Amino acid sequence: MATAGSPAEVKRADALTRDRWKTFLDADGRLVNEIAMRKAIFEGGSDKDIRPDVWRFLYKLYPFHSTILEQKTMDLERMARYRALKARWKVLDQTMVVSGDPFLGHVPDYMSAAEDEEVPVKLYKLEEDDAALLAILDFPAKVYAQHQDVNLDHYLHVKRVILKDVLRTDRFLDYFKDDRNLRKVHVILMIYAMFHPGLSYSQGMNDILARFLLVFHNEMDSYWAFVEYMEHKKSDFAEDTMIKKVGIVRELVQEMDRELYDFFEETECRDYLFCHRWLLLSFKREFETEDSLRVFEVISSSYLELSTDQAMKESAREAAKLFQKDGGSARADHSSYNMEYTFEVFVCVAILLIHKVQFMQSPEPGDLYTCVNSLSMQMCLDKVLQTAEQLFYNYVRKKVVSPGNDFVLLNDDVT
């Protein structure tokens, strides 16, 4: 029988509601219970109506202990800086116009749409004093923008790629059928690429940005949240890093299910490239829009990682149980954890194990890739996340027992 806290008892929770969200904040707007917030988001995500408020903390627009007054000042400073960056981008962009280039010389229809981001007072409901402070912040913001490094060597190539990708951004959604919102995608990506020359732009960034726009509905918050996210995940857009990350999925499959691992090896699918899109876009194209936003915030919560207290507590519980059983020889060995097994890696392995039977009925590489691609928009997110959490705890417990034992999923209906 499963013990308390075992994977068999792992369950998803309801989304974080406004009433519960308020319990995490003090009277001045500080988020005073960070762990509880991360746990709530991990277990159920957040309600659509409070998601913008939650994401401003989750994606570091607001420090956890900032007050409402401090947050408004931060909003004004970011607003001023974004407008200054945008103004400098427009000037530099105009200097790079290439006459006679049939592609770059054509102005997309969406760029003719009205800009609705130029009215910050209306957008952020600023009072007269706030508008005055914004005016004061205008000069230092311009200085900030002028001091940002730019590299225009590959600008035209980047612009050409962005122009193509903007038109591919979630056009099935009503939000991105509106030219004003396509314009936001274009402008933010161009500004980011210009002022982040080390990374610039890579395909897939438009998909990441789309999530922020769907939540915030404005350029300023979406830009700065995107910047913060990319600062944390920018290495994923380097080819060698992503190849290594996909290889980590392979390693974890080997530890958790040797039969499935051997199958992939024998079918010459040992590169696991079908996981590349999952990891790069944080499973965006694998689930419907609302679930896509939820899995994004669940992973971003960073609540269940091998470096967190949850892993330490679970291994300690397992060690204590075995300590009593075997007379005192069991110990938790945290040093044996592979810290590169992040929760998103467990999500990848969960998908593979849930559909193990289907995969093993597709012995040809082409059929296997077709099978994997057919899962898009057909999976149950709650089941995937529950299985990933089960696997995480199994991995932690395993490091207390014996490195040679096989993993056992304690939920019979997983595969």
ZASE-188957 format. One record per residue (C-alpha): x, y, z; residue number from 1; residue in one letter. Coordinates in nm, 3 decimals, padded with zeros to 5 digits, always signed. Example, Ala and Ser with C-alpha at 12.3 -4.5 7.8 and 13.67 -1.06 7.14 Angstrom:
+---------+---------+---------+-----+------+
|       x |       y |       z |  nr | rest |
+---------+---------+---------+-----+------+
| +01.230 | -00.450 | +00.780 |   1 |    A |
| +01.367 | -00.106 | +00.714 |   2 |    S |
+---------+---------+---------+-----+------+
END
This chain:
+---------+---------+---------+-----+------+
|       x |       y |       z |  nr | rest |
+---------+---------+---------+-----+------+
| +00.000 | +00.000 | +00.000 |   1 |    M |
| +00.127 | +00.344 | -00.085 |   2 |    A |
| +00.242 | +00.557 | +00.205 |   3 |    T |
| +00.129 | +00.913 | +00.269 |   4 |    A |
| +00.279 | +01.148 | +00.018 |   5 |    G |
| +00.350 | +00.871 | -00.232 |   6 |    S |
| +00.317 | +00.931 | -00.607 |   7 |    P |
| -00.009 | +00.735 | -00.606 |   8 |    A |
| -00.159 | +01.021 | -00.407 |   9 |    E |
| -00.029 | +01.303 | -00.627 |  10 |    V |
| -00.322 | +01.508 | -00.750 |  11 |    K |
| -00.364 | +01.831 | -00.939 |  12 |    R |
| -00.538 | +02.122 | -00.765 |  13 |    A |
| -00.779 | +02.390 | -00.879 |  14 |    D |
| -00.638 | +02.707 | -01.031 |  15 |    A |
| -00.528 | +02.983 | -00.796 |  16 |    L |
| -00.825 | +03.217 | -00.738 |  17 |    T |
| -00.829 | +03.588 | -00.661 |  18 |    R |
| -00.944 | +03.527 | -00.303 |  19 |    D |
| -00.658 | +03.290 | -00.236 |  20 |    R |
| -00.411 | +03.513 | -00.420 |  21 |    W |
| -00.497 | +03.797 | -00.181 |  22 |    K |
| -00.391 | +03.580 | +00.115 |  23 |    T |
| -00.035 | +03.580 | -00.022 |  24 |    F |
| -00.019 | +03.961 | -00.013 |  25 |    L |
| +00.002 | +04.200 | +00.281 |  26 |    D |
| -00.187 | +04.528 | +00.308 |  27 |    A |
| +00.088 | +04.713 | +00.118 |  28 |    D |
| +00.091 | +04.469 | -00.175 |  29 |    G |
| +00.402 | +04.270 | -00.082 |  30 |    R |
| +00.402 | +03.902 | -00.172 |  31 |    L |
| +00.488 | +03.766 | +00.171 |  32 |    V |
| +00.449 | +03.394 | +00.106 |  33 |    N |
| +00.658 | +03.312 | -00.198 |  34 |    E |
| +00.673 | +02.937 | -00.137 |  35 |    I |
| +00.295 | +02.909 | -00.101 |  36 |    A |
| +00.250 | +03.110 | -00.421 |  37 |    M |
| +00.489 | +02.888 | -00.616 |  38 |    R |
| +00.324 | +02.576 | -00.476 |  39 |    K |
| -00.024 | +02.698 | -00.573 |  40 |    A |
| +00.087 | +02.779 | -00.927 |  41 |    I |
| +00.266 | +02.448 | -00.961 |  42 |    F |
| -00.035 | +02.250 | -00.844 |  43 |    E |
| -00.305 | +02.423 | -01.046 |  44 |    G |
| -00.187 | +02.729 | -01.233 |  45 |    G |
| -00.371 | +03.060 | -01.197 |  46 |    S |
| -00.715 | +03.182 | -01.294 |  47 |    D |
| -00.724 | +03.379 | -01.615 |  48 |    K |
| -00.850 | +03.695 | -01.446 |  49 |    D |
| -00.556 | +03.718 | -01.203 |  50 |    I |
| -00.286 | +03.576 | -01.429 |  51 |    R |
| -00.144 | +03.920 | -01.520 |  52 |    P |
| -00.104 | +04.003 | -01.149 |  53 |    D |
| +00.057 | +03.666 | -01.077 |  54 |    V |
| +00.290 | +03.679 | -01.375 |  55 |    W |
| +00.425 | +04.022 | -01.279 |  56 |    R |
| +00.575 | +03.852 | -00.976 |  57 |    F |
| +00.650 | +03.518 | -01.138 |  58 |    L |
| +00.846 | +03.677 | -01.424 |  59 |    Y |
| +01.021 | +03.929 | -01.200 |  60 |    K |
| +00.855 | +04.250 | -01.307 |  61 |    L |
| +00.795 | +04.306 | -00.936 |  62 |    Y |
| +01.026 | +04.191 | -00.655 |  63 |    P |
| +00.832 | +03.978 | -00.407 |  64 |    F |
| +00.868 | +04.230 | -00.125 |  65 |    H |
| +00.785 | +04.542 | -00.325 |  66 |    S |
| +00.492 | +04.756 | -00.216 |  67 |    T |
| +00.210 | +04.884 | -00.438 |  68 |    I |
| +00.373 | +05.228 | -00.440 |  69 |    L |
| +00.709 | +05.081 | -00.538 |  70 |    E |
| +00.544 | +04.869 | -00.806 |  71 |    Q |
| +00.381 | +05.173 | -00.964 |  72 |    K |
| +00.718 | +05.351 | -00.970 |  73 |    T |
| +00.871 | +05.045 | -01.138 |  74 |    M |
| +00.590 | +05.047 | -01.394 |  75 |    D |
| +00.662 | +05.410 | -01.475 |  76 |    L |
| +01.035 | +05.352 | -01.505 |  77 |    E |
| +00.986 | +05.050 | -01.733 |  78 |    R |
| +00.732 | +05.245 | -01.935 |  79 |    M |
| +00.974 | +05.533 | -01.987 |  80 |    A |
| +01.260 | +05.299 | -02.077 |  81 |    R |
| +01.049 | +05.099 | -02.319 |  82 |    Y |
| +00.933 | +05.411 | -02.498 |  83 |    R |
| +01.294 | +05.533 | -02.521 |  84 |    A |
| +01.414 | +05.199 | -02.659 |  85 |    L |
| +01.129 | +05.199 | -02.908 |  86 |    K |
| +01.210 | +05.551 | -03.024 |  87 |    A |
| +01.577 | +05.466 | -03.077 |  88 |    R |
| +01.484 | +05.147 | -03.261 |  89 |    W |
| +01.259 | +05.340 | -03.498 |  90 |    K |
| +01.540 | +05.581 | -03.586 |  91 |    V |
| +01.796 | +05.304 | -03.642 |  92 |    L |
| +01.548 | +05.092 | -03.833 |  93 |    D |
| +01.483 | +05.375 | -04.078 |  94 |    Q |
| +01.856 | +05.409 | -04.144 |  95 |    T |
| +01.869 | +05.042 | -04.246 |  96 |    M |
| +01.601 | +05.058 | -04.516 |  97 |    V |
| +01.728 | +04.894 | -04.832 |  98 |    V |
| +01.594 | +05.040 | -05.152 |  99 |    S |
| +01.517 | +04.783 | -05.417 | 100 |    G |
| +01.480 | +04.492 | -05.174 | 101 |    D |
| +01.137 | +04.350 | -05.265 | 102 |    P |
| +01.094 | +04.189 | -04.923 | 103 |    F |
| +01.238 | +04.443 | -04.680 | 104 |    L |
| +01.107 | +04.728 | -04.890 | 105 |    G |
| +00.750 | +04.606 | -04.842 | 106 |    H |
| +00.569 | +04.731 | -04.534 | 107 |    V |
| +00.345 | +04.455 | -04.391 | 108 |    P |
| -00.022 | +04.541 | -04.361 | 109 |    D |
| -00.012 | +04.497 | -03.985 | 110 |    Y |
| +00.241 | +04.781 | -03.954 | 111 |    M |
| -00.029 | +05.017 | -04.077 | 112 |    S |
| -00.245 | +04.932 | -03.777 | 113 |    A |
| -00.285 | +05.203 | -03.515 | 114 |    A |
| -00.050 | +05.185 | -03.218 | 115 |    E |
| -00.252 | +05.160 | -02.900 | 116 |    D |
| +00.052 | +05.159 | -02.672 | 117 |    E |
| +00.117 | +05.530 | -02.696 | 118 |    E |
| -00.141 | +05.622 | -02.434 | 119 |    V |
| +00.016 | +05.508 | -02.105 | 120 |    P |
| -00.207 | +05.730 | -01.893 | 121 |    V |
| -00.515 | +05.552 | -02.024 | 122 |    K |
| -00.355 | +05.207 | -02.024 | 123 |    L |
| -00.224 | +05.218 | -01.667 | 124 |    Y |
| -00.484 | +05.457 | -01.522 | 125 |    K |
| -00.214 | +05.698 | -01.415 | 126 |    L |
| -00.302 | +05.994 | -01.199 | 127 |    E |
| -00.173 | +06.346 | -01.260 | 128 |    E |
| +00.124 | +06.300 | -01.025 | 129 |    D |
| +00.215 | +05.972 | -01.200 | 130 |    D |
| +00.210 | +06.140 | -01.539 | 131 |    A |
| +00.437 | +06.411 | -01.401 | 132 |    A |
| +00.681 | +06.149 | -01.269 | 133 |    L |
| +00.675 | +05.975 | -01.607 | 134 |    L |
| +00.780 | +06.303 | -01.768 | 135 |    A |
| +01.068 | +06.336 | -01.519 | 136 |    I |
| +01.180 | +05.979 | -01.598 | 137 |    L |
| +01.183 | +06.053 | -01.969 | 138 |    D |
| +01.537 | +06.198 | -01.978 | 139 |    F |
| +01.716 | +05.921 | -01.781 | 140 |    P |
| +01.526 | +05.668 | -01.991 | 141 |    A |
| +01.666 | +05.823 | -02.308 | 142 |    K |
| +02.015 | +05.808 | -02.158 | 143 |    V |
| +01.953 | +05.441 | -02.072 | 144 |    Y |
| +01.844 | +05.366 | -02.430 | 145 |    A |
| +02.143 | +05.544 | -02.582 | 146 |    Q |
| +02.382 | +05.337 | -02.369 | 147 |    H |
| +02.243 | +05.003 | -02.484 | 148 |    Q |
| +02.475 | +04.807 | -02.712 | 149 |    D |
| +02.355 | +04.743 | -03.064 | 150 |    V |
| +02.500 | +04.538 | -03.347 | 151 |    N |
| +02.356 | +04.612 | -03.689 | 152 |    L |
| +02.579 | +04.371 | -03.883 | 153 |    D |
| +02.305 | +04.110 | -03.919 | 154 |    H |
| +02.008 | +04.337 | -03.862 | 155 |    Y |
| +01.856 | +04.303 | -04.208 | 156 |    L |
| +01.876 | +03.923 | -04.195 | 157 |    H |
| +01.712 | +03.923 | -03.852 | 158 |    V |
| +01.441 | +04.159 | -03.973 | 159 |    K |
| +01.370 | +03.933 | -04.268 | 160 |    R |
| +01.325 | +03.630 | -04.038 | 161 |    V |
| +01.106 | +03.821 | -03.793 | 162 |    I |
| +00.883 | +03.950 | -04.072 | 163 |    L |
| +00.819 | +03.592 | -04.177 | 164 |    K |
| +00.767 | +03.458 | -03.825 | 165 |    D |
| +00.525 | +03.730 | -03.717 | 166 |    V |
| +00.282 | +03.614 | -03.985 | 167 |    L |
| +00.304 | +03.260 | -03.845 | 168 |    R |
| +00.229 | +03.357 | -03.486 | 169 |    T |
| -00.088 | +03.183 | -03.363 | 170 |    D |
| -00.303 | +03.317 | -03.647 | 171 |    R |
| -00.576 | +03.070 | -03.547 | 172 |    F |
| -00.640 | +03.282 | -03.236 | 173 |    L |
| -00.867 | +03.585 | -03.261 | 174 |    D |
| -00.611 | +03.791 | -03.071 | 175 |    Y |
| -00.351 | +03.749 | -03.345 | 176 |    F |
| -00.598 | +03.800 | -03.626 | 177 |    K |
| -00.597 | +04.163 | -03.516 | 178 |    D |
| -00.323 | +04.354 | -03.701 | 179 |    D |
| -00.263 | +04.572 | -03.396 | 180 |    R |
| -00.146 | +04.268 | -03.203 | 181 |    N |
| +00.072 | +04.137 | -03.486 | 182 |    L |
| +00.232 | +04.480 | -03.484 | 183 |    R |
| +00.311 | +04.433 | -03.115 | 184 |    K |
| +00.483 | +04.101 | -03.189 | 185 |    V |
| +00.688 | +04.263 | -03.465 | 186 |    H |
| +00.790 | +04.569 | -03.263 | 187 |    V |
| +00.884 | +04.379 | -02.947 | 188 |    I |
| +01.091 | +04.120 | -03.133 | 189 |    L |
| +01.272 | +04.387 | -03.334 | 190 |    M |
| +01.350 | +04.593 | -03.022 | 191 |    I |
| +01.468 | +04.284 | -02.836 | 192 |    Y |
| +01.688 | +04.171 | -03.126 | 193 |    A |
| +01.844 | +04.516 | -03.167 | 194 |    M |
| +01.931 | +04.570 | -02.802 | 195 |    F |
| +02.034 | +04.212 | -02.724 | 196 |    H |
| +02.299 | +04.158 | -02.992 | 197 |    P |
| +02.446 | +03.856 | -02.815 | 198 |    G |
| +02.131 | +03.655 | -02.877 | 199 |    L |
| +01.936 | +03.872 | -03.122 | 200 |    S |
| +01.648 | +03.664 | -03.259 | 201 |    Y |
| +01.598 | +03.293 | -03.314 | 202 |    S |
| +01.294 | +03.116 | -03.448 | 203 |    Q |
| +01.062 | +03.015 | -03.169 | 204 |    G |
| +01.097 | +03.339 | -02.974 | 205 |    M |
| +00.775 | +03.462 | -03.134 | 206 |    N |
| +00.594 | +03.165 | -02.977 | 207 |    D |
| +00.736 | +03.250 | -02.635 | 208 |    I |
| +00.642 | +03.617 | -02.670 | 209 |    L |
| +00.289 | +03.528 | -02.783 | 210 |    A |
| +00.216 | +03.386 | -02.437 | 211 |    R |
| +00.307 | +03.711 | -02.265 | 212 |    F |
| +00.096 | +03.917 | -02.504 | 213 |    L |
| -00.202 | +03.686 | -02.449 | 214 |    L |
| -00.175 | +03.750 | -02.077 | 215 |    V |
| -00.072 | +04.117 | -02.054 | 216 |    F |
| -00.230 | +04.255 | -02.373 | 217 |    H |
| +00.025 | +04.536 | -02.390 | 218 |    N |
| +00.373 | +04.591 | -02.527 | 219 |    E |
| +00.545 | +04.723 | -02.219 | 220 |    M |
| +00.474 | +04.441 | -01.973 | 221 |    D |
| +00.511 | +04.178 | -02.245 | 222 |    S |
| +00.850 | +04.314 | -02.349 | 223 |    Y |
| +01.001 | +04.324 | -02.002 | 224 |    W |
| +00.857 | +03.984 | -01.901 | 225 |    A |
| +00.998 | +03.842 | -02.224 | 226 |    F |
| +01.338 | +03.998 | -02.146 | 227 |    V |
| +01.339 | +03.841 | -01.798 | 228 |    E |
| +01.233 | +03.502 | -01.931 | 229 |    Y |
| +01.497 | +03.507 | -02.205 | 230 |    M |
| +01.765 | +03.603 | -01.955 | 231 |    E |
| +01.690 | +03.276 | -01.776 | 232 |    H |
| +01.634 | +03.061 | -02.085 | 233 |    K |
| +01.855 | +03.218 | -02.351 | 234 |    K |
| +02.097 | +02.925 | -02.352 | 235 |    S |
| +01.815 | +02.703 | -02.482 | 236 |    D |
| +01.835 | +02.890 | -02.811 | 237 |    F |
| +02.198 | +02.785 | -02.856 | 238 |    A |
| +02.215 | +02.469 | -03.064 | 239 |    E |
| +02.477 | +02.291 | -02.852 | 240 |    D |
| +02.285 | +02.362 | -02.530 | 241 |    T |
| +01.958 | +02.227 | -02.665 | 242 |    M |
| +02.128 | +01.915 | -02.804 | 243 |    I |
| +02.270 | +01.856 | -02.455 | 244 |    K |
| +01.927 | +01.913 | -02.299 | 245 |    K |
| +01.762 | +01.664 | -02.532 | 246 |    V |
| +02.039 | +01.421 | -02.437 | 247 |    G |
| +01.943 | +01.466 | -02.072 | 248 |    I |
| +01.592 | +01.344 | -02.157 | 249 |    V |
| +01.754 | +01.034 | -02.306 | 250 |    R |
| +01.953 | +00.977 | -01.987 | 251 |    E |
| +01.646 | +01.004 | -01.769 | 252 |    L |
| +01.451 | +00.761 | -01.988 | 253 |    V |
| +01.741 | +00.519 | -01.948 | 254 |    Q |
| +01.713 | +00.548 | -01.569 | 255 |    E |
| +01.336 | +00.524 | -01.555 | 256 |    M |
| +01.235 | +00.275 | -01.822 | 257 |    D |
| +01.507 | +00.058 | -01.971 | 258 |    R |
| +01.262 | -00.115 | -02.206 | 259 |    E |
| +01.155 | +00.211 | -02.368 | 260 |    L |
| +01.514 | +00.331 | -02.376 | 261 |    Y |
| +01.627 | +00.016 | -02.557 | 262 |    D |
| +01.339 | +00.052 | -02.802 | 263 |    F |
| +01.445 | +00.404 | -02.900 | 264 |    F |
| +01.805 | +00.287 | -02.935 | 265 |    E |
| +01.707 | -00.005 | -03.158 | 266 |    E |
| +01.483 | +00.210 | -03.381 | 267 |    T |
| +01.768 | +00.459 | -03.433 | 268 |    E |
| +01.576 | +00.737 | -03.257 | 269 |    C |
| +01.842 | +00.780 | -02.995 | 270 |    R |
| +01.876 | +01.151 | -03.078 | 271 |    D |
| +01.531 | +01.222 | -02.922 | 272 |    Y |
| +01.490 | +01.520 | -03.155 | 273 |    L |
| +01.114 | +01.494 | -03.113 | 274 |    F |
| +01.171 | +01.652 | -02.770 | 275 |    C |
| +01.343 | +01.959 | -02.914 | 276 |    H |
| +01.024 | +02.154 | -02.978 | 277 |    R |
| +00.877 | +02.049 | -02.643 | 278 |    W |
| +01.171 | +02.194 | -02.453 | 279 |    L |
| +01.238 | +02.501 | -02.667 | 280 |    L |
| +00.878 | +02.626 | -02.659 | 281 |    L |
| +00.791 | +02.482 | -02.317 | 282 |    S |
| +00.527 | +02.253 | -02.471 | 283 |    F |
| +00.340 | +02.542 | -02.632 | 284 |    K |
| +00.234 | +02.352 | -02.944 | 285 |    R |
| +00.142 | +02.036 | -02.760 | 286 |    E |
| -00.163 | +02.174 | -02.576 | 287 |    F |
| -00.459 | +02.402 | -02.638 | 288 |    E |
| -00.405 | +02.770 | -02.559 | 289 |    T |
| -00.525 | +02.776 | -02.198 | 290 |    E |
| -00.334 | +02.459 | -02.111 | 291 |    D |
| -00.031 | +02.598 | -02.293 | 292 |    S |
| -00.035 | +02.901 | -02.063 | 293 |    L |
| -00.084 | +02.677 | -01.761 | 294 |    R |
| +00.205 | +02.443 | -01.833 | 295 |    V |
| +00.422 | +02.749 | -01.895 | 296 |    F |
| +00.350 | +02.895 | -01.552 | 297 |    E |
| +00.370 | +02.554 | -01.381 | 298 |    V |
| +00.722 | +02.502 | -01.512 | 299 |    I |
| +00.815 | +02.865 | -01.440 | 300 |    S |
| +00.704 | +02.826 | -01.079 | 301 |    S |
| +01.030 | +02.634 | -01.016 | 302 |    S |
| +00.855 | +02.474 | -00.720 | 303 |    Y |
| +00.947 | +02.110 | -00.784 | 304 |    L |
| +01.314 | +02.085 | -00.870 | 305 |    E |
| +01.585 | +01.862 | -00.732 | 306 |    L |
| +01.744 | +02.167 | -00.568 | 307 |    S |
| +01.429 | +02.265 | -00.379 | 308 |    T |
| +01.312 | +02.176 | -00.030 | 309 |    D |
| +01.052 | +01.937 | -00.169 | 310 |    Q |
| +01.318 | +01.697 | -00.298 | 311 |    A |
| +01.516 | +01.720 | +00.026 | 312 |    M |
| +01.209 | +01.656 | +00.243 | 313 |    K |
| +01.096 | +01.358 | +00.035 | 314 |    E |
| +01.438 | +01.193 | +00.042 | 315 |    S |
| +01.460 | +01.253 | +00.417 | 316 |    A |
| +01.119 | +01.087 | +00.469 | 317 |    R |
| +01.222 | +00.787 | +00.262 | 318 |    E |
| +01.556 | +00.760 | +00.441 | 319 |    A |
| +01.386 | +00.776 | +00.783 | 320 |    A |
| +01.146 | +00.500 | +00.681 | 321 |    K |
| +01.426 | +00.275 | +00.558 | 322 |    L |
| +01.644 | +00.368 | +00.854 | 323 |    F |
| +01.389 | +00.206 | +01.085 | 324 |    Q |
| +01.339 | -00.090 | +00.855 | 325 |    K |
| +01.701 | -00.192 | +00.798 | 326 |    D |
| +01.840 | -00.106 | +01.138 | 327 |    G |
| +02.000 | +00.227 | +01.057 | 328 |    G |
| +02.200 | +00.190 | +00.733 | 329 |    S |
| +01.983 | +00.392 | +00.494 | 330 |    A |
| +02.085 | +00.748 | +00.416 | 331 |    R |
| +01.959 | +01.014 | +00.177 | 332 |    A |
| +02.226 | +01.079 | -00.084 | 333 |    D |
| +02.151 | +01.421 | -00.232 | 334 |    H |
| +02.490 | +01.424 | -00.404 | 335 |    S |
| +02.370 | +01.148 | -00.638 | 336 |    S |
| +02.101 | +01.373 | -00.789 | 337 |    Y |
| +02.157 | +01.481 | -01.145 | 338 |    N |
| +02.062 | +01.848 | -01.111 | 339 |    M |
| +02.019 | +01.874 | -01.487 | 340 |    E |
| +01.697 | +01.673 | -01.449 | 341 |    Y |
| +01.473 | +01.978 | -01.431 | 342 |    T |
| +01.097 | +01.941 | -01.402 | 343 |    F |
| +01.049 | +02.007 | -01.773 | 344 |    E |
| +01.270 | +01.704 | -01.840 | 345 |    V |
| +01.040 | +01.496 | -01.619 | 346 |    F |
| +00.746 | +01.630 | -01.823 | 347 |    V |
| +00.912 | +01.506 | -02.143 | 348 |    C |
| +00.967 | +01.162 | -01.993 | 349 |    V |
| +00.610 | +01.156 | -01.860 | 350 |    A |
| +00.475 | +01.209 | -02.213 | 351 |    I |
| +00.697 | +00.930 | -02.344 | 352 |    L |
| +00.594 | +00.685 | -02.073 | 353 |    L |
| +00.223 | +00.764 | -02.097 | 354 |    I |
| +00.235 | +00.680 | -02.468 | 355 |    H |
| +00.492 | +00.403 | -02.443 | 356 |    K |
| +00.262 | +00.136 | -02.589 | 357 |    V |
| +00.180 | +00.351 | -02.892 | 358 |    Q |
| +00.546 | +00.425 | -02.955 | 359 |    F |
| +00.651 | +00.063 | -02.934 | 360 |    M |
| +00.397 | -00.022 | -03.202 | 361 |    Q |
| +00.587 | +00.208 | -03.439 | 362 |    S |
| +00.922 | +00.037 | -03.498 | 363 |    P |
| +01.015 | +00.248 | -03.803 | 364 |    E |
| +01.170 | +00.592 | -03.730 | 365 |    P |
| +00.931 | +00.767 | -03.968 | 366 |    G |
| +00.628 | +00.606 | -03.809 | 367 |    D |
| +00.757 | +00.690 | -03.463 | 368 |    L |
| +00.797 | +01.060 | -03.546 | 369 |    Y |
| +00.449 | +01.060 | -03.698 | 370 |    T |
| +00.317 | +00.905 | -03.378 | 371 |    C |
| +00.488 | +01.169 | -03.164 | 372 |    V |
| +00.361 | +01.455 | -03.379 | 373 |    N |
| +00.007 | +01.316 | -03.363 | 374 |    S |
| +00.005 | +01.378 | -02.987 | 375 |    L |
| -00.011 | +01.755 | -03.037 | 376 |    S |
| -00.336 | +01.897 | -02.893 | 377 |    M |
| -00.449 | +01.544 | -02.798 | 378 |    Q |
| -00.292 | +01.506 | -02.454 | 379 |    M |
| -00.445 | +01.562 | -02.112 | 380 |    C |
| -00.226 | +01.817 | -01.936 | 381 |    L |
| -00.333 | +01.715 | -01.586 | 382 |    D |
| -00.235 | +01.354 | -01.653 | 383 |    K |
| +00.101 | +01.460 | -01.797 | 384 |    V |
| +00.179 | +01.685 | -01.500 | 385 |    L |
| +00.063 | +01.430 | -01.248 | 386 |    Q |
| +00.278 | +01.162 | -01.407 | 387 |    T |
| +00.579 | +01.396 | -01.420 | 388 |    A |
| +00.538 | +01.468 | -01.049 | 389 |    E |
| +00.510 | +01.097 | -00.975 | 390 |    Q |
| +00.829 | +01.030 | -01.165 | 391 |    L |
| +01.006 | +01.313 | -00.984 | 392 |    F |
| +00.926 | +01.165 | -00.643 | 393 |    Y |
| +01.016 | +00.815 | -00.761 | 394 |    N |
| +01.354 | +00.947 | -00.872 | 395 |    Y |
| +01.413 | +01.114 | -00.535 | 396 |    V |
| +01.315 | +00.800 | -00.344 | 397 |    R |
| +01.528 | +00.586 | -00.569 | 398 |    K |
| +01.841 | +00.772 | -00.465 | 399 |    K |
| +01.776 | +00.662 | -00.108 | 400 |    V |
| +01.728 | +00.296 | -00.194 | 401 |    V |
| +01.976 | +00.160 | -00.447 | 402 |    S |
| +02.109 | +00.302 | -00.773 | 403 |    P |
| +02.053 | -00.034 | -00.941 | 404 |    G |
| +01.678 | -00.073 | -00.895 | 405 |    N |
| +01.421 | +00.004 | -01.164 | 406 |    D |
| +01.168 | +00.282 | -01.131 | 407 |    F |
| +00.811 | +00.181 | -01.057 | 408 |    V |
| +00.516 | +00.405 | -01.137 | 409 |    L |
| +00.270 | +00.365 | -00.853 | 410 |    L |
| -00.028 | +00.460 | -01.069 | 411 |    N |
| -00.139 | +00.163 | -01.274 | 412 |    D |
| -00.308 | +00.363 | -01.551 | 413 |    D |
| -00.005 | +00.566 | -01.653 | 414 |    V |
| +00.090 | +00.352 | -01.952 | 415 |    T |
+---------+---------+---------+-----+------+
END
